[in-house]
Amino acid sequence: MSTSPSASMVAAATAAAGHQQYPAGTLYMVATPIGNLADLSLRAIHVLGLVDAVACEDTRVSAQLLRWLGLHRPLVALHQHNEQQAAEALVARLLQGERIAYVSDAGTPAISDPGAVLVAAAARAGVRVVPLPGASSAAAALSVAGDARALGFRFVGFLPTKAAERRAALQALTGAPYSQVLFEAPHRIVDLIALLADVAPTQTLTVCREVTKQFETIHTAPCASLPAWMAQDKQRERGEFVLVLHAAESLSDDTGLPDEALRTLRVLTRDLPLKQAAALAAELTGESRKLLYQQALEWKQAQSVDDDGTRGDEDGEDGNDAGQGGAAP
């Protein structure tokens, strides 16, 4: 009997997971390492050796993983360009009783990677789908962000690449009471950090670079400080990035307005005159137009003080409309 490292791993996987049931005609969604091969679970190793075929995002990447494990399984490409057609063919095989695993290049399938179309097709056909959990860059980043204020989290993934859409998407994320996970490519990371510093300077961001790999970097700081931090070392621009935008501090402590209404108002006041922003926010949220206008005016006046030490207004608005006779603008 072989005593190679691969054989030992497979034997350990069989001992740990072999007693479980792995029914035929089942799709197994298998998480794979995001950079450190040691993160592959014993159950994943066992299933990859058990299935009739491995569907994968890139056959070259998955072939390398299987070779490292000493496993030999037929590979079927299923990626963003052929997912619909490949899914139909794989479901047909599943209905014939085959066991099929699906793996993306790294991490948990269908999280900003292909796989969701395949799962949906399998579900429509009545095929059982079994998750094999494991490495996830989003979960890894959240675990080290330390966002104790957050009321849960939201997975955002990659933002639009066009400048105007990118700014609008990022503005919509600011002020939320939960953590938000973003992905970014190395050639766009500097621009994204600069945009975050502009749009959400006081919010905290955790930058995770090369998670689980040799040059892993994790840094948490206010967005305003991060462009300078990035510029200190060009190496910080390299690799794969996961960002966690921390929950904003509560906006509703003294206003009597709920956070959701204040976030809506905050976004609208970036591009609209105060009265128009308050009226539209009131229509969208059902909150008092008067209170929303007063809050918008306070924000504007506070910004004027920060900018030049004077209290200012916008488009001739001086707050009198909100104050005279108690009428809303």
C-alpha positions in Angstrom: 0.0 0.0 0.0 1.3 3.5 -0.9 2.5 5.7 1.8 2.7 8.9 -0.2 1.3 12.1 1.3 -1.6 12.0 -1.1 -2.5 8.5 -0.2 -2.3 9.4 3.5 -4.6 12.3 3.1 -7.2 10.3 1.2 -7.0 7.5 3.8 -7.5 10.1 6.6 -10.4 11.6 4.7 -12.0 8.2 4.3 -11.6 7.4 8.0 -13.1 10.8 9.0 -15.9 11.1 6.5 -16.4 7.7 4.9 -19.1 6.6 7.4 -21.5 9.3 6.2 -24.0 8.7 3.4 -23.3 10.1 -0.1 -26.3 9.2 -2.2 -26.2 8.8 -5.9 -27.9 11.3 -8.2 -26.7 14.2 -6.0 -24.8 17.4 -6.7 -22.1 18.2 -4.2 -21.1 21.9 -3.9 -17.5 21.7 -2.6 -15.6 24.6 -1.1 -11.9 24.6 -2.1 -8.9 26.5 -0.6 -8.5 30.3 -1.3 -4.8 30.1 -1.1 -3.7 27.6 1.5 -4.1 24.0 0.5 -4.2 22.9 4.1 -7.7 24.5 4.4 -9.2 21.8 2.3 -11.5 19.7 4.5 -11.3 15.9 4.9 -14.9 15.6 3.8 -14.1 17.5 0.6 -11.2 15.2 -0.2 -13.4 12.1 0.4 -16.2 13.4 -1.9 -13.8 14.5 -4.7 -12.5 10.9 -4.7 -16.0 9.4 -4.6 -17.9 11.3 -7.3 -18.2 10.2 -10.9 -17.2 13.6 -12.3 -16.0 17.0 -11.1 -17.6 20.1 -12.7 -15.4 23.1 -12.3 -14.8 26.7 -13.2 -11.4 26.1 -14.8 -10.3 22.5 -15.6 -6.6 23.6 -15.4 -7.0 24.8 -11.9 -9.0 21.9 -10.7 -6.8 19.3 -12.4 -3.9 20.7 -10.4 -5.8 20.3 -7.1 -6.8 16.7 -8.0 -3.2 15.9 -8.9 -2.0 17.2 -5.6 -4.5 14.9 -3.9 -3.5 11.9 -6.1 -7.1 11.7 -7.5 -8.1 11.1 -11.0 -11.7 12.2 -12.0 -13.2 13.3 -15.2 -13.5 17.1 -15.3 -16.3 19.1 -16.9 -16.0 22.9 -17.5 -18.8 25.1 -16.1 -18.0 28.8 -16.0 -19.7 32.1 -16.6 -19.7 31.8 -20.4 -21.3 28.3 -20.6 -23.1 27.9 -17.3 -26.6 27.5 -18.7 -25.8 24.9 -21.3 -23.3 23.0 -19.0 -25.9 23.0 -16.2 -28.5 21.3 -18.4 -26.0 18.6 -19.4 -24.9 18.0 -15.8 -28.5 17.7 -14.5 -29.2 15.1 -17.2 -26.3 13.1 -15.8 -27.5 13.6 -12.2 -30.9 12.3 -13.1 -29.2 9.1 -14.4 -27.8 8.6 -10.9 -24.3 10.0 -11.1 -22.7 11.8 -8.2 -21.2 15.1 -9.4 -19.1 17.6 -7.4 -18.9 21.3 -8.4 -15.9 23.4 -7.4 -14.9 27.0 -8.3 -11.3 28.0 -8.7 -11.1 29.0 -5.0 -13.5 29.3 -2.1 -17.2 28.5 -1.9 -19.0 28.1 -5.2 -21.8 30.5 -6.2 -20.4 33.3 -4.0 -19.3 35.8 -6.7 -18.4 32.7 -8.7 -20.3 30.3 -11.0 -22.5 27.6 -9.5 -25.9 29.3 -8.8 -27.3 28.5 -12.2 -26.3 24.8 -11.8 -27.9 24.6 -8.3 -31.1 26.3 -9.6 -31.3 23.8 -12.5 -30.7 20.9 -10.2 -33.4 22.1 -7.8 -36.0 22.5 -10.6 -35.3 18.9 -11.7 -35.7 17.6 -8.2 -32.0 16.7 -7.8 -30.6 16.8 -4.3 -27.9 19.4 -3.7 -25.5 18.9 -0.7 -23.1 21.7 0.5 -19.6 20.9 1.7 -18.6 24.0 3.6 -15.1 25.3 3.8 -12.9 28.2 2.8 -14.6 31.5 2.0 -12.8 34.8 1.7 -15.9 36.7 2.7 -16.3 34.7 5.9 -12.6 34.9 6.6 -12.6 38.7 6.3 -15.7 39.2 8.5 -14.1 37.0 11.2 -11.1 39.4 11.5 -12.9 42.7 10.9 -14.0 43.1 14.6 -17.1 45.0 13.6 -18.8 44.7 17.0 -21.4 47.4 16.1 -22.7 45.5 13.1 -26.3 44.2 13.0 -25.4 41.4 10.6 -23.6 41.6 7.3 -24.3 42.0 3.6 -22.3 40.5 0.7 -21.7 43.0 -2.0 -18.9 41.5 -4.1 -17.5 43.5 -7.0 -18.7 47.0 -7.6 -19.5 48.3 -11.2 -16.3 49.3 -13.1 -17.7 52.5 -14.7 -16.9 55.6 -12.6 -20.3 57.1 -12.2 -22.0 53.8 -11.5 -19.2 52.8 -9.1 -19.6 56.1 -7.1 -23.4 55.7 -7.0 -23.1 52.1 -5.8 -20.7 53.0 -3.1 -22.7 56.0 -1.9 -25.7 53.7 -1.5 -23.6 51.5 0.9 -22.6 54.2 3.3 -24.3 54.7 6.6 -25.6 51.1 6.9 -25.9 49.5 10.3 -24.3 46.2 9.1 -20.9 45.0 7.8 -20.6 45.0 4.0 -18.1 42.7 2.2 -16.6 43.9 -1.1 -14.2 42.3 -3.5 -11.7 44.2 -5.6 -9.0 43.4 -8.3 -5.5 44.7 -7.7 -5.5 47.1 -10.6 -8.5 48.9 -9.2 -7.8 48.8 -5.4 -6.1 52.2 -5.2 -9.0 53.9 -6.9 -11.5 52.1 -4.7 -9.7 53.1 -1.5 -9.5 56.7 -2.7 -13.3 56.7 -3.5 -14.1 55.2 -0.1 -12.0 58.0 1.6 -14.0 60.6 -0.3 -17.5 59.0 0.1 -17.2 57.6 3.6 -14.2 59.2 5.3 -15.3 58.4 8.9 -16.4 54.9 8.4 -14.0 52.1 9.3 -12.7 49.7 6.7 -10.9 46.4 7.0 -8.6 45.6 4.1 -7.7 42.0 3.7 -5.0 41.2 1.1 -3.9 37.7 0.1 -6.0 36.0 2.8 -4.5 32.6 4.0 -1.5 33.1 1.7 2.2 33.8 2.6 1.9 37.6 2.4 -1.4 37.9 4.0 -2.1 41.5 5.2 -5.0 42.7 7.4 -5.4 46.3 8.2 -8.4 48.1 9.9 -8.6 51.9 9.9 -10.9 54.9 9.0 -11.4 55.2 5.3 -9.9 58.7 5.3 -6.5 57.3 6.4 -6.2 54.4 4.0 -4.9 56.1 0.8 -1.8 57.3 2.7 -1.4 53.8 4.2 -1.6 52.2 0.8 0.9 54.7 -0.6 3.5 53.7 2.0 4.2 50.4 0.4 3.6 49.4 -3.3 3.3 45.8 -2.2 0.0 46.6 -0.6 -1.5 47.1 -4.0 -0.8 43.5 -5.1 -2.8 40.4 -4.7 -6.5 39.6 -4.1 -8.5 41.9 -1.9 -11.5 41.5 0.3 -12.8 44.6 2.1 -15.2 44.9 5.0 -16.9 48.3 5.3 -17.9 48.5 8.9 -21.3 49.5 10.2 -21.7 53.2 10.5 -22.4 54.8 13.9 -26.1 55.2 14.6 -27.6 58.3 13.1 -30.8 58.4 15.0 -29.6 59.0 18.6 -31.0 62.6 18.8 -33.1 63.1 15.8 -36.1 60.9 16.5 -35.8 59.6 12.9 -35.1 56.0 12.1 -31.7 55.0 10.6 -33.2 53.9 7.3 -34.8 57.4 6.8 -31.6 59.1 7.7 -29.6 56.9 5.3 -32.1 57.7 2.5 -31.8 61.4 3.3 -28.0 61.3 3.4 -27.8 59.8 -0.1 -30.3 62.3 -1.5 -28.7 65.4 -0.1 -25.4 64.6 -1.9 -27.0 65.5 -5.3 -30.2 67.4 -4.5 -31.1 70.8 -2.9 -32.1 70.3 0.7 -35.9 70.9 0.3 -36.1 68.6 -2.6 -34.1 65.9 -0.8 -36.3 66.2 2.3 -39.5 66.0 0.3 -38.4 63.0 -1.6 -37.1 61.2 1.5 -40.4 61.9 3.2 -42.2 60.3 0.3 -40.0 57.3 0.2 -39.9 56.6 4.0 -43.2 58.1 5.3 -41.3 60.2 7.9 -41.9 63.9 8.6 -40.7 66.2 5.8 -40.2 68.9 8.4 -37.9 66.8 10.6 -36.0 65.5 7.6 -35.5 69.0 6.3 -34.3 70.2 9.7 -31.8 67.3 9.9 -30.5 68.0 6.3 -30.0 71.6 7.3 -28.1 70.6 10.4 -25.8 68.4 8.3 -25.3 71.2 5.8 -24.5 73.8 8.5 -22.1 71.4 10.2 -20.3 70.8 6.9 -20.0 74.5 6.3 -18.4 74.9 9.8 -16.0 72.1 9.0 -15.1 73.6 5.7 -14.5 77.3 6.5 -15.5 78.0 10.1 -18.8 79.6 9.1 -22.4 78.4 9.1 -23.9 78.3 5.6 -26.9 77.3 3.6 -27.7 75.9 0.2 -29.4 77.6 -2.7 -30.6 80.4 -0.4 -32.1 78.0 2.2 -31.6 79.4 5.7 -34.0 77.2 7.7 -36.7 79.9 8.0 -39.2 77.8 6.0 -38.9 75.0 8.5 -39.1 77.3 11.5 -41.9 79.8 10.7 -45.2 78.7 12.0 -44.0 75.1 12.4 -44.6 74.4 8.7 -42.6 71.9 6.8 -40.8 73.1 3.6 
